Amino acid sequence: MATSMITLLPDVTEKTGVPRTLHVPFKLGRPCGEPFDFGTRKKVVHQLLQLTEKPAGSRWEYKS
């Protein structure tokens, strides 16, 4: 299974060696967006699942 991670701090995450990261522009503590914003949360999870199919070293920016 491929490992992917949502990150709010891509510079820090880069140093941990996670093979695939999705950088999101949300507030600290809210990596999937605002509470009860289910549309945004669904987009984040969908993009993260797509990222697992990409090669190691992939770094994506969240697309709203």
ROPABA-601117 format. One record per residue (C-alpha): residue number from 1; x, y, z. Coordinates in steps of 0.25 Angstrom, whole numbers, plus 5000, padded with zeros to 4 digits. Example, Ala and Ser with C-alpha at 12.3 -4.5 7.8 and 13.67 -1.06 7.14 Angstrom:
BEGIN
+-----+------+------+------+
: num :   xx :   yy :   zz :
+-----+------+------+------+
:   1 : 5049 : 4982 : 5031 :
:   2 : 5055 : 4996 : 5029 :
+-----+------+------+------+
//
This chain:
BEGIN
+-----+------+------+------+
: num :   xx :   yy :   zz :
+-----+------+------+------+
:   1 : 5000 : 5000 : 5000 :
:   2 : 5005 : 5014 : 4996 :
:   3 : 5008 : 5024 : 5007 :
:   4 : 5003 : 5038 : 5006 :
:   5 : 5001 : 5050 : 5015 :
:   6 : 4993 : 5062 : 5016 :
:   7 : 5002 : 5074 : 5020 :
:   8 : 5000 : 5088 : 5025 :
:   9 : 5015 : 5090 : 5026 :
:  10 : 5022 : 5085 : 5013 :
:  11 : 5036 : 5089 : 5017 :
:  12 : 5035 : 5081 : 5030 :
:  13 : 5029 : 5069 : 5024 :
:  14 : 5039 : 5069 : 5013 :
:  15 : 5050 : 5066 : 5024 :
:  16 : 5042 : 5054 : 5029 :
:  17 : 5043 : 5046 : 5016 :
:  18 : 5029 : 5043 : 5014 :
:  19 : 5028 : 5038 : 4999 :
:  20 : 5016 : 5046 : 4995 :
:  21 : 5010 : 5059 : 5000 :
:  22 : 4997 : 5067 : 4998 :
:  23 : 5000 : 5081 : 5002 :
:  24 : 4987 : 5088 : 5007 :
:  25 : 4985 : 5103 : 5009 :
:  26 : 4976 : 5102 : 5022 :
:  27 : 4979 : 5106 : 5036 :
:  28 : 4987 : 5098 : 5046 :
:  29 : 4978 : 5087 : 5052 :
:  30 : 4969 : 5087 : 5040 :
:  31 : 4976 : 5079 : 5029 :
:  32 : 4963 : 5075 : 5022 :
:  33 : 4957 : 5089 : 5023 :
:  34 : 4947 : 5096 : 5032 :
:  35 : 4937 : 5087 : 5041 :
:  36 : 4925 : 5083 : 5034 :
:  37 : 4930 : 5087 : 5020 :
:  38 : 4928 : 5073 : 5015 :
:  39 : 4930 : 5077 : 5000 :
:  40 : 4944 : 5082 : 5003 :
:  41 : 4947 : 5070 : 5011 :
:  42 : 4942 : 5060 : 5000 :
:  43 : 4952 : 5067 : 4990 :
:  44 : 4964 : 5066 : 5000 :
:  45 : 4961 : 5051 : 5002 :
:  46 : 4959 : 5049 : 4987 :
:  47 : 4972 : 5056 : 4983 :
:  48 : 4980 : 5048 : 4994 :
:  49 : 4974 : 5035 : 4988 :
:  50 : 4979 : 5039 : 4974 :
:  51 : 4992 : 5043 : 4980 :
:  52 : 4994 : 5029 : 4985 :
:  53 : 4995 : 5024 : 4970 :
:  54 : 5006 : 5033 : 4967 :
:  55 : 5021 : 5030 : 4968 :
:  56 : 5029 : 5032 : 4981 :
:  57 : 5034 : 5047 : 4982 :
:  58 : 5021 : 5053 : 4977 :
:  59 : 5017 : 5066 : 4983 :
:  60 : 5004 : 5072 : 4980 :
:  61 : 4997 : 5085 : 4983 :
:  62 : 4982 : 5084 : 4987 :
:  63 : 4973 : 5089 : 4976 :
:  64 : 4960 : 5094 : 4980 :
+-----+------+------+------+
//
